[in-house]
Amino acid sequence: MDVSAEAADLVVKEGIQATESAVKLAGSALKNVAALLLALKRQDNKVVGKTNAKRLARDPAPP
């Protein structure tokens, strides 16, 4: 193969790898957003940790 064909192959390979990692990142973000929306739909406001909306409404000053 000549140099231009090798360069073209490298550019295509890099593009495919970048696309693959972007799709993985988008999939992970979609999964997390779906979990958040599901928690909000169930009115389970405790998304992370021990704090929820009722506790914040009851005690406005964080511990």
Buried (B, 14 or more C-beta within 10 A) or exposed (E): EEEEEEEEEEEEEEEEEEEEEEEEEEEEEEEEEEEEEEBEEEEEBEEEEEBBEEEEEEEEEEE
